[in-house]
Structures are given as C-alpha cells and as structure tokens.
Amino acid sequence: MIALDPDFVANAPTSAIRTQYEHAQRMADLWDDKARALLLLLTEREERTTR
C-alpha cells in the first residue's frame, strides 16, 4: 500500500484531493484493462501450447 504524503493529508483542499483521487482511479482503470488484456493473451498462448 502506498502511503499518502503527510503534508498533503494535512493541508490539501478538497478539490486537490478529488483531483488526485480521479487521477489515481483513471490509472487504476488503465492497469485493470492492461491486466485483462495480458491475461487473455496468456490464456490464448497456453491453449496453443497444450494442443
């Protein structure tokens, strides 16, 4: 787990927190899509090698 910057936690306005959250969520969605694509590729390759 990544720790939040204590200064950010103590001083950030709500708008900055929301902006950081939205950015983090977009990045998480991109990584989720990449992980799904890699899993599909892996499954496809493994199926080919077991034939």
N, C-alpha and C positions, 0 to 999 in steps of 0.2 A: 504494500500500500504506500502511496506517495503522501508525504506529509505536506500540509499547506504552510506557506511562509507565515510565520507568526506576525510579522509586521502587516502583511496583507489581511490576515484574520482580524487583527486589532483595529485597523484603520480603513479598510476598503468600504466605499459606499456600496449600497445595494446594487446600483447599476453596474459597477465593476465586477461584483460577484456574479451577477446574472450573465454578463459578457463572458467571463471566464468559464462559467458553467456551460453556456451554449457552445463555446468553442470546444470544450472537453467532450461534450456529447456528440458533436459532429465528428470529432476524431475517433471516438469510440464506435460510431456507426460505420466509419470507413474501415476501421480494423476488423469489425464484425463481418463486413462484406468481403474483405480480403481473406479472412479465415475461412469463410464459407466457400469461396472460390478455390482456395487451396485444398480444402477437404474434398471437394468434388473432383479436383484434378488427381489427388492421391487415390481416391476410390477408383477412378477410371483406370489409372495406371496399374493398381493392384489387381483389378479384374482382368486386365490384359495379360498380366504375367502369370495368372493362375489358369489360363485357358490352355 
